[in-house]
Amino acid sequence: MKKHILAIGLLATSLSFVACNQKELEASKVTIDSLYTVINSKDSEIDGLFSMLNEIEDNLSAINSKYSSVQQLRRNNVEGSYDRKKEISEQMSSIESMMAANKEKIAQLNSRVSALGKTNTDLQAYITRLEERALAQENRITELLTELDNNKVVIKGLNDNISELTAANEEKDQYIAQQTHNANRAWFIVGSYTDLKNAGIVSKSGGFIGLGRSQVTVADMNTDSFTEIDRTKVTTISIDRRKPILVSQHPDNSYEFVIDEDDPAVTAYLRILNPAQFWKYTDYLVVSTK
């Protein structure tokens, strides 16, 4: 009876021991799984950090390259070229974008490294060096922007000088054009003797007892009724009347009267053969007709 009781007790103790070990094994497994999860997450986090570090390094290198490119453009003294100015502007815009991206990535790195704990001192030191390099680049870019702005002022000054010279040339050209126009101005009038006399343009002089008198222009003739022309452009004056007389003084060989083909009694127009000679003595042409 006692043997049965002892066997039952040993069996119960054995079962209890096995049950306890099973629980500990299960708890250990959970702990190990948790540790693997933490390790894997840490590895993933580290991989992410190094990926960001590589991106920042690439940006720093690209910024240096673009900075050198802009400096080369400036050394070539091509700021005044529209295409080059556009290229410089695009390069500087790209540099500013990459610098802003670097600042944001470095801030994220600092935050994530802090979350990993104080054991990542080497990584934190490396990030600090990246910050210092980024700051040095920023200072260089600021100086470059200042230089470019100064160059813009110089270019603007040159443009202002060019504008002033252009305005002065335009004013000179206008003056010359006006003087040329004034020098080439001439005036003419065609009308009967009566109309011209009443207008205060002609009179008769000479002759004997009213005979053989000729028409002449008066000294202070009224020019209000005259038509203005450009002597370099107008070489024909319409007459369309009978028996025209040239009252004003013009060399005979410098002009001719052209007869109307349909009516030989009518003079169609006066043709100026030699403008320089024709206008040699007067700027006013007076034609008297019947």
MOHUMO-V522593 format. One record per pair of residues at least 24 apart in sequence whose C-alpha atoms are under 10 Angstrom apart, sorted by the first residue. I is the first residue (numbers start at 1). GAP is how many residues later the second one is. D is the distance in whole Angstrom. If there is no record, write none. Layout:
# MOHUMO-V522593
i | gap | d
I | GAP | D
I | GAP | D
This chain:
# MOHUMO-V522593
i | gap | d
42 | 74 | 8
45 | 67 | 8
45 | 68 | 9
45 | 71 | 9
46 | 66 | 9
46 | 67 | 9
46 | 70 | 9
46 | 77 | 10
48 | 61 | 9
48 | 64 | 10
49 | 56 | 10
49 | 59 | 9
49 | 60 | 7
49 | 61 | 10
49 | 63 | 8
49 | 64 | 8
49 | 74 | 9
50 | 59 | 9
50 | 73 | 9
52 | 50 | 9
52 | 53 | 7
52 | 54 | 8
52 | 56 | 9
52 | 57 | 8
53 | 49 | 10
53 | 52 | 8
53 | 53 | 8
53 | 56 | 8
53 | 70 | 10
53 | 73 | 9
53 | 74 | 8
53 | 77 | 9
55 | 46 | 10
55 | 47 | 8
55 | 50 | 9
56 | 42 | 9
56 | 43 | 9
56 | 45 | 8
56 | 46 | 6
56 | 47 | 9
56 | 48 | 10
56 | 49 | 7
56 | 50 | 8
56 | 71 | 10
56 | 74 | 8
56 | 75 | 10
56 | 78 | 9
57 | 45 | 9
57 | 73 | 8
57 | 76 | 10
57 | 77 | 10
58 | 40 | 10
58 | 44 | 10
59 | 36 | 9
59 | 38 | 10
59 | 39 | 6
59 | 40 | 8
59 | 42 | 8
59 | 43 | 7
59 | 75 | 10
60 | 35 | 10
60 | 38 | 8
60 | 39 | 8
60 | 42 | 8
60 | 70 | 9
60 | 73 | 8
60 | 74 | 7
60 | 77 | 8
62 | 32 | 10
62 | 33 | 8
62 | 36 | 8
63 | 28 | 9
63 | 29 | 9
63 | 31 | 8
63 | 32 | 6
63 | 33 | 9
63 | 34 | 10
63 | 35 | 7
63 | 36 | 8
63 | 71 | 10
63 | 74 | 8
63 | 75 | 10
63 | 78 | 9
64 | 31 | 9
64 | 73 | 8
64 | 76 | 10
64 | 77 | 10
65 | 30 | 10
66 | 25 | 6
66 | 26 | 8
66 | 28 | 8
66 | 29 | 7
67 | 24 | 8
67 | 25 | 8
67 | 28 | 8
67 | 70 | 9
67 | 73 | 9
67 | 74 | 8
67 | 77 | 9
70 | 74 | 9
70 | 78 | 10
71 | 73 | 8
74 | 70 | 10
74 | 73 | 10
74 | 74 | 9
74 | 77 | 9
79 | 69 | 9
79 | 72 | 8
79 | 73 | 8
79 | 76 | 8
80 | 71 | 9
80 | 72 | 9
80 | 74 | 10
80 | 75 | 7
80 | 76 | 10
80 | 78 | 10
80 | 79 | 10
85 | 63 | 10
85 | 67 | 10
88 | 60 | 9
89 | 59 | 10
92 | 49 | 8
92 | 52 | 9
92 | 53 | 8
95 | 42 | 10
95 | 43 | 10
95 | 46 | 8
96 | 42 | 9
96 | 45 | 9
99 | 35 | 7
99 | 36 | 9
99 | 38 | 8
99 | 39 | 7
99 | 42 | 10
100 | 38 | 10
102 | 28 | 9
102 | 29 | 9
102 | 32 | 8
103 | 27 | 10
103 | 28 | 8
103 | 31 | 8
103 | 32 | 9
106 | 24 | 8
106 | 25 | 7
106 | 28 | 10
107 | 24 | 9
181 | 48 | 10
181 | 49 | 7
181 | 50 | 10
181 | 51 | 10
182 | 48 | 9
183 | 47 | 9
183 | 48 | 9
183 | 100 | 10
184 | 45 | 8
184 | 46 | 5
184 | 47 | 5
184 | 48 | 7
184 | 49 | 9
184 | 95 | 10
184 | 99 | 9
185 | 43 | 7
185 | 44 | 6
185 | 45 | 5
185 | 46 | 6
185 | 47 | 9
185 | 98 | 7
185 | 99 | 10
186 | 40 | 9
186 | 41 | 8
186 | 42 | 6
186 | 43 | 5
186 | 44 | 6
186 | 45 | 6
186 | 46 | 9
186 | 48 | 10
186 | 93 | 8
186 | 96 | 9
186 | 97 | 5
186 | 98 | 6
186 | 99 | 8
187 | 36 | 8
187 | 38 | 9
187 | 39 | 6
187 | 40 | 5
187 | 41 | 4
187 | 42 | 6
187 | 43 | 8
187 | 44 | 9
187 | 95 | 10
187 | 96 | 6
187 | 97 | 5
187 | 98 | 6
187 | 99 | 9
188 | 35 | 9
188 | 37 | 9
188 | 38 | 5
188 | 39 | 5
188 | 40 | 7
188 | 41 | 8
188 | 49 | 8
188 | 60 | 10
188 | 95 | 8
188 | 96 | 6
188 | 97 | 4
188 | 98 | 6
188 | 99 | 8
189 | 34 | 9
189 | 36 | 7
189 | 37 | 5
189 | 38 | 6
189 | 39 | 9
189 | 48 | 9
189 | 49 | 10
189 | 50 | 10
189 | 95 | 8
189 | 96 | 6
189 | 97 | 5
189 | 98 | 6
189 | 99 | 8
190 | 35 | 10
190 | 36 | 9
190 | 37 | 9
190 | 47 | 9
190 | 48 | 8
190 | 49 | 7
190 | 50 | 10
190 | 51 | 9
190 | 54 | 9
190 | 55 | 10
190 | 56 | 10
190 | 95 | 8
190 | 96 | 6
190 | 97 | 5
190 | 98 | 6
190 | 99 | 7
191 | 48 | 9
191 | 50 | 9
191 | 53 | 9
191 | 95 | 8
191 | 96 | 7
191 | 97 | 5
191 | 98 | 6
191 | 99 | 8
192 | 49 | 9
192 | 50 | 10
192 | 52 | 9
192 | 53 | 10
192 | 95 | 8
192 | 96 | 5
192 | 97 | 5
192 | 98 | 6
193 | 52 | 10
193 | 54 | 10
193 | 94 | 9
193 | 95 | 6
193 | 96 | 7
193 | 97 | 7
194 | 94 | 9
194 | 95 | 10
194 | 96 | 9
195 | 93 | 9
195 | 94 | 10
196 | 25 | 10
196 | 26 | 10
196 | 29 | 10
196 | 90 | 9
196 | 91 | 9
196 | 92 | 7
196 | 93 | 10
197 | 24 | 10
197 | 91 | 10
199 | 24 | 9
199 | 25 | 9
199 | 26 | 8
200 | 24 | 10
201 | 24 | 9
201 | 25 | 10
201 | 46 | 10
201 | 85 | 8
202 | 45 | 8
202 | 46 | 9
202 | 84 | 9
202 | 86 | 9
203 | 44 | 10
214 | 33 | 9
215 | 30 | 9
215 | 31 | 9
215 | 32 | 6
215 | 33 | 9
215 | 73 | 8
216 | 30 | 9
216 | 31 | 6
216 | 32 | 7
216 | 33 | 9
216 | 70 | 9
217 | 30 | 7
217 | 31 | 7
217 | 32 | 9
217 | 67 | 10
217 | 68 | 10
217 | 69 | 8
223 | 61 | 9
226 | 58 | 8
226 | 59 | 9
226 | 60 | 9
227 | 57 | 10
227 | 58 | 10
228 | 55 | 10
228 | 56 | 9
231 | 41 | 10
231 | 44 | 7
231 | 45 | 9
231 | 47 | 10
231 | 48 | 8
231 | 52 | 9
232 | 43 | 7
232 | 44 | 9
233 | 42 | 9
234 | 37 | 9
234 | 38 | 8
234 | 41 | 9
235 | 35 | 8
235 | 36 | 6
235 | 37 | 5
235 | 38 | 7
235 | 39 | 9
235 | 40 | 7
236 | 32 | 10
236 | 33 | 7
236 | 34 | 6
236 | 35 | 5
236 | 36 | 6
236 | 37 | 9
237 | 31 | 9
237 | 32 | 5
237 | 33 | 5
237 | 34 | 7
237 | 35 | 8
237 | 48 | 10
237 | 50 | 10
238 | 29 | 9
238 | 30 | 6
238 | 31 | 4
238 | 32 | 6
238 | 33 | 9
239 | 27 | 9
239 | 28 | 6
239 | 29 | 5
239 | 30 | 5
239 | 31 | 7
239 | 48 | 8
239 | 49 | 10
239 | 50 | 9
240 | 25 | 10
240 | 26 | 6
240 | 27 | 5
240 | 28 | 4
240 | 29 | 6
240 | 30 | 10
240 | 49 | 10
241 | 24 | 8
241 | 25 | 5
241 | 26 | 6
241 | 27 | 7
241 | 28 | 9
241 | 47 | 10
241 | 48 | 6
241 | 49 | 7
242 | 24 | 5
242 | 25 | 6
242 | 26 | 9
242 | 46 | 10
242 | 47 | 6
242 | 48 | 6
243 | 24 | 7
243 | 44 | 10
243 | 45 | 8
243 | 46 | 6
243 | 47 | 6
244 | 25 | 10
244 | 26 | 9
244 | 43 | 6
244 | 44 | 6
244 | 45 | 4
244 | 46 | 7
245 | 41 | 8
245 | 42 | 6
245 | 43 | 5
245 | 44 | 6
245 | 45 | 9
246 | 24 | 10
246 | 39 | 8
246 | 40 | 6
246 | 41 | 5
246 | 42 | 6
246 | 43 | 9
247 | 37 | 10
247 | 38 | 8
247 | 39 | 5
247 | 40 | 6
247 | 41 | 7
247 | 42 | 10
248 | 33 | 9
248 | 34 | 8
248 | 35 | 9
248 | 36 | 7
248 | 37 | 6
248 | 38 | 5
248 | 39 | 7
248 | 40 | 10
249 | 29 | 9
249 | 30 | 9
249 | 31 | 9
249 | 32 | 7
249 | 33 | 7
249 | 34 | 10
249 | 35 | 9
249 | 36 | 8
249 | 37 | 9
250 | 27 | 8
250 | 28 | 5
250 | 29 | 7
250 | 30 | 7
250 | 31 | 7
250 | 32 | 8
250 | 33 | 10
250 | 34 | 10
250 | 35 | 8
251 | 26 | 7
251 | 27 | 6
251 | 28 | 9
251 | 29 | 8
251 | 30 | 9
252 | 25 | 10
252 | 26 | 8
253 | 24 | 9
253 | 25 | 8
254 | 24 | 5
254 | 25 | 9
254 | 26 | 10
